[in-house]
Amino acid sequence: MFIETRGNDGKNPKKVQFSYAILNPSASFGGLYAPCDLPKIDENFFAKMAKKSYKELTLEILKLFDIDIDEDILKKALDLYDGFDDKNSPAPLVKVKPDLFVNELYHGPTRAFKDMALQPFGYILSYLAKKRNEKYLILAATSGDTGPATLNAFENKENIKVVCLYPDGGTSDVQRLQMVTSEGKNLKVVGIRGNFDDAQNALKSLLASNSFKESLKKQNINLSAANSVNFGRIIFQIVYHISSYIELIKQNELKIGEKFYITIPSGNFGNALGAYYAKKMGLPIEKILIASNINNILTDLLTTGIYDISKRELLQSTSPAMDILISSNVERILFDKFGSARCKELMSDLSDKKFYKLNKNELDALREDFDAVYSDDEFALETIARFAKDGYVLDPHTATCIKAYETIKQKNIPCVICSTAEWTKFAPTMLNALQNDKEKYSDKEALEKFSKSLHVKIPNSINSLFEKKILHHDVVEKSQIEKSIVDFLKG
Ligand SMILES: *Cc1c(COP(=O)(O)O)cnc(C)c1O
């Protein structure tokens, strides 16, 4: 069962099941849904799972959560991992140094870790909508990776429509092409004149707009969300952290029960929340190391206890998926550690004063599980070049983890870093790093040059983008978004 992070307002049920929480992800007082209890995993579990596949492990964990979805549906949802590069190992763990391992989470159709959760989540949500004979609109604002993964997951699904807003000029060419060439008749992609914050704000004001809600109601359409405020994504993001540990055991790098570090390039904190839940369930994580870029709000929180956005502006970096100041899933950690009353208080402070401060005990409690460090673009580019010369290619997001590995990892035990995207989505930055220049390359040119000089492959799904027909041409002012969506829903 699931409960609300800011308490219950009397209009929603007090406890809800999984299907309710994923179809209606917004909870009382603007809060989120979080699990009442977490199942426990122990040494016996790890020993048993060392003989199972990734899909079998996922199914076991979903069963431990006892969610209200039939097993045959879960199995079909998990079959989508068969479409990843290696169907037996959708999230391979690669050894890069004696104590450094990369959990490669980007081997799905859209080449970012968002596929790990959105592929099965999309299947389950569509199944529920159809079974209940309800229609859903899924709105997504994207800085580049959530958009393609959401569109891919819901393409041609019955009873579901997806509208995806992206900042025009704010994504890579590859990311934009992944969206604007989407073929499903139920998909609509709209570019916004503005940055990612503008796209996200546009989405929020739409959700608050009475005329918009009226027009959805008239057409019997419900709203849901596909970003990581939806617990349906988080549950799949617990599994790959557990699988990385089981891989370390299989590869004889650790004995069952020994500890390891997990390092995560973080933005909205969904990936890190998955690791936190895994740790609480019993995964022997020494600490979860959070890597930020220059938008270092999470590093501030986890090292000083202060979350202050009153004097901050969003800065652009070479790791755009981490260019974020309001990190939604921190709320679920605050709730889990300090309860709903305190969580609500902190979240109100954030929205009213753009600021909150944890007391010393609270900060200590966070630091039992987390530590954090940030790095700038210069570090990312230098790190990409350094690792590429040693034969391993890190994308600009994953590169930020190396700072954590090199500076805040304290014990001499294995460290797993989560690789959240394939280099092919950020080819111009990769080539700048490799050649130590500041030239402006097109994605196509940079892809070819980078892959030639390092002999690394470009997957077909990326190469073919440049030949595909562009089907979504809309780039609109903020004031035009509502009309554009309403027209799409009517048509
Ligand atoms: C979404 C994303 C992140 C941030 O993940 P969160 O779960 O939001 O913290 C990091 N890197 C890449 C490449 C992403 O697409």
The ligand as a MOL file (V3000), in Angstrom:
LIG
                    3D

  0  0  0     0  0            999 V3000
M  V30 BEGIN CTAB
M  V30 COUNTS 15 15 0 0 0
M  V30 BEGIN ATOM
M  V30 1 C 17.1700 11.8700 -16.2110 0
M  V30 2 C 18.6530 11.8220 -16.2680 0
M  V30 3 C 19.4510 12.0280 -15.1170 0
M  V30 4 C 18.8560 12.4020 -13.7830 0
M  V30 5 O 18.1810 11.3240 -13.1900 0
M  V30 6 P 17.2030 11.5720 -11.9450 0
M  V30 7 O 16.6080 10.2670 -11.6540 0
M  V30 8 O 16.2060 12.5920 -12.3970 0
M  V30 9 O 18.0610 12.0880 -10.8190 0
M  V30 10 C 20.8240 11.9060 -15.2350 0
M  V30 11 N 21.4020 11.6260 -16.4290 0
M  V30 12 C 20.6740 11.4410 -17.5500 0
M  V30 13 C 21.3820 11.1750 -18.8240 0
M  V30 14 C 19.2830 11.5240 -17.5120 0
M  V30 15 O 18.5750 11.3400 -18.6390 0
M  V30 END ATOM
M  V30 BEGIN BOND
M  V30 1 1 1 2
M  V30 2 1 2 3
M  V30 3 2 2 14
M  V30 4 1 3 4
M  V30 5 2 3 10
M  V30 6 1 4 5
M  V30 7 1 5 6
M  V30 8 2 6 7
M  V30 9 1 6 8
M  V30 10 1 6 9
M  V30 11 1 10 11
M  V30 12 2 11 12
M  V30 13 1 12 13
M  V30 14 1 12 14
M  V30 15 1 14 15
M  V30 END BOND
M  V30 END CTAB
M  END
